[in-house]
Each structure stands twice: as structure tokens, then as C-alpha cells.
Amino acid sequence: MKKAGFIGLGIMGGPMAKNLVKGGVDLTVYDLDPAAVKALTDLGAASGTPEEIAKTCDVIMCILPTGAIVQSILFGEQGIAQYLTPGKIVCDLSSVTPGESQTCYDKLKAIGVGFVDAPVSGGEPKAITGELAIMCGGDQADFDAMVPYFNCMGTSAVLVGKCGSGSVTKLCNQIIVNLNIAAVGEALTLAAKANVDPMSVYHAIRGGLAGSAVLDAKAPMMCARNFTPGGTIKVNHKDIKNALATAHEIDVPVPFTAQLFELQQTLKVSGHFEDDHSGYVQYFESLAGVTVKSDQTA
């Protein structure tokens, strides 16, 4: 593997970068938070500015909160694109719109630099264990060059299609995941209101067709009142907003997704924006006047 840089060491980026170092990657990292950088340099990574990363690394990965921040890092006044040379590859692991990914691809392609949009799924737990699902869009050669790095961070990396396909796939993923979490919250609220232990309901249904990775991950959190974020409502609100914008742009009605966005808006204004998305249950609790909780453990 060639020398690589990693920009963005947040909830997801930090553990992903750690797994790259553990996988033997010669890695230089950057983040606005010095503590996040130190956690990586303590493991053997080097620290550098975005400019230094662009100049010295052959592969540059980033995972940042919004598409606007990605565009700024790449093409802003101090953007790294001006320091990149032909043959290098930029891989954006952020959750952004397909249009934003296409903009990156076109601008970088014009200077001979490859670009892969490669958003991830699995949340903080899978980022820590290196078991992320990575959804990619871009050219085959650039994807192939990224596979060794993907293998350090995930257990599945699929080239879905041309640039933007990874971002489309992530939006589809977020619709399914977030609506599933909301459905779990709604169902467990019904159980609690009917005076049935919600964890007993979870144990009874998890082996049937209602069973899912989402149910296993989020039902116990809801019942334990554990809303410590692995994926915040704030981040997922951004993703669902992107899903709505993309769907509307190509005339695809998404009525369930639109309703989900309003659920997220309600939790935003009620002070739950930084909660884990298992916190969707709080929306249904407020409607039903009940609290979902259980003394049972998973």
C-alpha cells in the first residue's frame, strides 16, 4: 500500500484511521481536534496539515460532516486540490449528495487525479471493529487501488457503478436504516403502552421476519434508555435531507422518508439532536405518553 493521508477523525473517522494504522498503512492524519490527532500519533501515525498530506501522500481519504466541508477542503481557498499531482487518488468516505460527489470527480479528473465516493455503513461500533460496509462509485482502476485500504476498515467494499453511485447507495441505505429504527421505536412504544415488557417483545420477535441488524442494535438501547450516539440524529437528519433533495430532483416520491424527516425535525427542536438515532423512540413516547424501558438486558 502507498503512503496515505486521512482527514477527519470524528466518531467514524477516528476508529477507521486507527484500523488503517493497525493494518500497516503509512498514514498521515489531520483533524481540528488535537486530541483526536494525538490518539492516532500515539499508535504510530504521522501528523500533517492538509497541504502536507496532499503533497506527500498518494492516497487521500476524508470523512467529514457535510458535502460543503468536503468541497471546502478540496477546492476552497486553502483547498488541497491545488497541491495534488496526476496519478493520486482522493477517496471521500463522507455521506454527501451524488451531485457533490460528481463535482469532486469532474474537478479532480481535470487535473489527472482519481476520485472515489465511498460512504460507509455500520456506525461507530463497526468502525471500531473494522467491519464497515463500504459503498463505492468511480472508475474501476481507482476502486481497485483503494481495495487494500477498504479491507482495513470494512468487511465489504462494492463498486456499485460510476461516480455518485456510492452516494446514491448510502442514501438508499439511510432511508432503510432510519425508517427501520423508527418502526422499532413505534412498535416498542405500543408494547410499553400495553404494559408488556418491550425487551420481552424484542426477544420474542428477533428470530422471525421482524429480526434485523437494526432491531438487535437499537431495541436494547431504547429499552435501556441509552441514547449515547454511535450515529447522531443530527448526522442522520443531514442524510435524510440529502435523500429528499436527491429524490425530488429526479421526481421520485418518498412519502415515508418525508415523514421521517419531520420526526427528526421534532426531535431537533425538542433538544434531542445529539442523541443516537435509537432516540427516535422518544418521538413516539411523547405522542403516547409512555416511556419505553426494561430491567432486562440484551
N, C-alpha and C positions, 0 to 999 in steps of 0.2 A: 504494500500500500504506500502511496505517495504521502508527502507531508500535507497535513490538513489543518484547516482553521475552523473554529466553531464560535459563532456569535449568538449570544443569548443563553444565559444559564439559569433560567427560572425553574418553575416547578417541573417542567418537562425537560428543558434543555440541560439542566444540571446533571441529572442522572444519565441522560443519553450521552453526554460528553464523558462522564466517568466510565461508561461501558466502552467507549472508543479507546480510552487510555488503557483500560484493562485488556482490551483486545490487541494491544500492541501498536496502536496508531501513534505516530509522531504528531502530537496535537498542540496547537497554539489556541488559546481561548481569550474571549473578551466579553465583559459584561459591565454594566454601570455599577453593579454592586461589588465592591472589593472583596467582601466575604465569600461571595459565590466564586469569584476567581481564585481566591486562596484555597478553597476546598478542592479545586482542580490542580492547582500547582503543588499542593501537598501530595497529590497522587503521582506527580511526575510530568504534568502538562506544563507548557510554557505560557507565559502571559504576553499579550501583544495588543497593540491598537488595531482597529480595523484596517488602517492603511498598511501596517506592518504585515498583517495577515494576508491582505491582498497581494502584497509584493513577494512574500516568501512562501506562500502555500499554493499547491497545485489544485487542491480541492477546498472550497469554502462552503461550509454549511451554516445555516442560520435557522433559528426558530424564535420568532418574535410575535408580540401580541396582535398586531394588525398589519394589513397589507400596506397601509400608508407608511408605517415604520419600516417595513421591508424596502419599499420604494426609496425612502429617505436614506437608508443605509447603503443602498446600491447606487442611487443616482442623484442624491442630494448634493448640496454644495461641497460637502466633505465626503461624498459617496465613494465607495471602493471601486466602482467600475472604471474610474479614470486611472487606476493603478494596475488593472488586470491586463494580462497579455494573452495572445491567442493560444488555445490548447488547454487553458484552465477550465474548471467546471464549478459553477455555483449551484448548490442544492438548497432549495428553500423548503424546510420542513414545517413551516408555519401553516395555519389554516387561513386561507385567503380566498378571494373570488377567482374563478377561471380567467376573467379578464385581466386581473392583476398579474396572474402567472404568465399570461400571453405577452403582456407588456414587457416583463422581465426577459422572457425568451427572445423576443424580437430585438430588444436593445442590446442584449449580450451577444446574440448571434451576429449582429452587425459588426462586432469587434472581434469575432472569432472565438468567443467564449461560450461553452456549453451551459445549458440550464435545465435542471430537472425540478419540477414541482413534486414534492414528496411528503404531503401531510401524513400524520400518524394517528393511530387509534389505539387505545388501551389505557389511557390516563396515567397518572403518576405511578400506580403500582406496577404496571407493565413496563414503564420507562425505567424503573429501578431494576427490575429483573431482566431487562433486555429482551422482552417478549412482545414488542410492539408489532402491529400490523402497519405496513408502510405502503401507501397508495401513490403510484408514480405516473407522471406524464412527461414526455420528452422524447428525445431521439434514442434509438436502441444502443448506440455506442456509448452515449453518456450514462445511460442507465447501467450498462454492463460495467462501466468503470466505477460506479457507485456501489455495486453489489457487496464488495468486501466490507465497506463501511456500514451498509444496511445490516449485514449479518451480525455486526457487533451490537446493534441497537434493537433488532427485532428478529422474529421467527418467520415473518412473511413479508416479502417485498415483491410487488407485482407491478409490471409496466402495463398500465391499463390502455394507454394509447398516446396520442400526440400531446404536446404541451397543453396544460389545462385539464387534462383528463384526471390527473391525481386530485386536483382541487374539486372537480365535479364529484368524484367518488367520495371525497371527505364530506361534502355537503350532503350527499345521499346517506352516508354513514351517520351523520349528526341528526338528520331527520329521524332515522330509525331508532338510534340510541335514545335520544331525548324524549321522543314520544313513548318509547317503551318505559323509561323511568317514570314519566308522568302517569302512565297507565298503572304501574306498580303502586305509586302513591295514592291514586284514586281508589284502587282495589283495597289496599290496606286500611284506608280511611273508612271504607264501608265495613270492613271486618271489625275495626275498633268501635264504630258506632253501634254495631250489632252485639257488642260485648263478647266478641270472640277474639282470643289472643292472636294478634297479627303474625307472630312468629310461628304459631301452630299452623296457621293458614299457609305460610311460606313453606314449612316443612312438608305439608300435605300436597302442595301443588308443584313443587320444584321438579319432581320426577316425571311429570306429564307434559303436555304440549305447552303449558304456560312457562315451563322451565326455560331459562336462558342465562347467559353470562351476566346480563344486566340484572336479572332477578337475584342471582346469587351474590352479586356485588353490592346491590343497593338496598334490598329488603332488610338485611340485618342492620345496615347503617340507619335506616329510617326507624326501625324498632328500638335501636339503642340511642336514638336522638343524637347521632354522631354526624354532624354536618361539616366536619373538618375537611377542607377541599382537597380532592385529588384532581378534580376538574370543576372550576367555579361556575356558578350560574352566570357570572359576568362574561366569562370566555364563551360559554355556550350560547348566550344571548347574542354575541357578536356573530357566531357561526350561523345561527338560525336567521339572523338579519341578512347575512350573505346568501343563505339559501333562498329566502324570499325574494331578494333582489334579482338573483340569477333566474329563478323560476318566472318571475314577472317579465324579465327581459325577453324570454323566449316563449312567453304565453303558455306557461304550464300552471294550471290552478293547483294550489296546495293548501286546501282549507284547514286540514288538521295542523299543518305547520304554522299557519297564521294564528290559529287559536293558541298554540303553544307559545308563540311569541308574546301574546298578551298575558299569558300566565307568567312568563318571565318578567314582563314589564311590571306586573303587580308585585312580584317578589322584590323587584328592584326598588320600587317606591316605598315598600314596607321594611326596607333595611336588611334584606337577605341576599344582596347581590354577590357577596364574597363567600357565601355558603357553597358547599359541594352541591352538585345538582341532585343528589338524593334529597336535598331540601325542597324539591318540588312538592313533596308531601305536605309541606306547611301551607300551601295554597288551598289544598283540599280540606285540610284540617280547619282552616279559617272559615270555609263555607259550611262545614258540617258541625262546627262547634265541638270538636273532639280532638284528643291527642293520641297519635299512634305511638305506642310504647309497649315494651315487653321486658320481663325479667329474664326471659330465656336468652341463651346465647346461640350463636350460629352452629 
